[in-house]
Amino acid sequence: VDGEEREEIRKIVENYKNNRIIMEFGDYKVDCEENTDVLLSDGKYKKAKNITENDDVDASWILNNKK
C-alpha cells in the first residue's frame, strides 16, 4: 500500500451503535464488533475498539473484511 493510501487507512471513523464500529480505509469500510481482532501490519492484533489513526492496519485484513 502506498503512502497516500496508508494515510487514508489511518482515518478511522468509529460508530458505537450496538457495540459495532465502522472503520473507513479510503474507499473501503469495515463494519465489525468492537471486540473484533484487527491485524496490524507488524503481525500483531489489536481490538477494533482500540484502533487509532496511528495504527497501521494490514491491507489484507481490510480487503478480507470490507463491506
C-alpha positions as CSV (number, residue, x, y, z in Angstrom):
1,V,0.0,0.0,0.0
2,D,1.5,3.4,-1.0
3,G,2.0,6.2,1.5
4,E,-1.1,8.2,0.5
5,E,-3.3,5.2,0.7
6,R,-1.8,4.2,4.0
7,E,-2.6,7.7,5.4
8,E,-6.2,7.3,4.3
9,I,-6.3,3.9,6.1
10,R,-5.3,5.8,9.3
11,K,-8.5,7.8,9.1
12,I,-10.8,5.8,11.2
13,V,-14.4,6.6,12.0
14,E,-15.9,4.9,15.0
15,N,-19.6,4.3,15.3
16,Y,-20.6,2.6,18.6
17,K,-24.2,1.7,17.7
18,N,-24.9,-1.8,19.1
19,N,-21.3,-2.3,20.0
20,R,-20.3,-2.0,16.3
21,I,-17.6,0.0,14.8
22,I,-17.4,1.2,11.3
23,M,-13.8,1.9,10.2
24,E,-13.0,3.7,7.0
25,F,-9.9,3.0,5.0
26,G,-10.0,5.1,1.9
27,D,-12.8,3.7,-0.3
28,Y,-13.3,0.7,2.0
29,K,-15.5,0.4,5.1
30,V,-15.2,-2.4,7.6
31,D,-18.2,-2.9,9.9
32,C,-17.3,-5.1,12.9
33,E,-17.9,-5.7,16.5
34,E,-15.8,-3.6,18.9
35,N,-14.0,-6.7,20.2
36,T,-13.0,-7.9,16.7
37,D,-9.3,-8.7,16.4
38,V,-7.7,-6.4,13.8
39,L,-4.5,-7.5,12.2
40,L,-1.8,-4.8,12.1
41,S,1.0,-4.7,9.5
42,D,3.5,-5.8,12.2
43,G,1.7,-9.1,12.6
44,K,0.2,-8.2,16.0
45,Y,-3.5,-7.9,16.7
46,K,-5.5,-5.2,18.4
47,K,-9.2,-5.0,19.3
48,A,-11.2,-2.8,16.9
49,K,-12.3,-0.6,19.8
50,N,-8.7,0.3,20.5
51,I,-7.6,1.1,16.9
52,T,-6.5,4.7,16.4
53,E,-5.3,6.7,13.4
54,N,-1.8,5.9,14.4
55,D,-2.3,2.1,13.9
56,D,-1.1,0.6,10.7
57,V,-3.8,-1.9,9.8
58,D,-2.8,-4.7,7.5
59,A,-4.1,-4.2,3.9
60,S,-5.1,-7.9,3.6
61,W,-7.2,-7.7,6.7
62,I,-9.0,-4.7,5.3
63,L,-9.7,-6.4,1.9
64,N,-10.9,-9.6,3.6
65,N,-13.4,-7.7,5.9
66,K,-14.6,-4.8,3.6
67,K,-18.3,-4.1,3.1
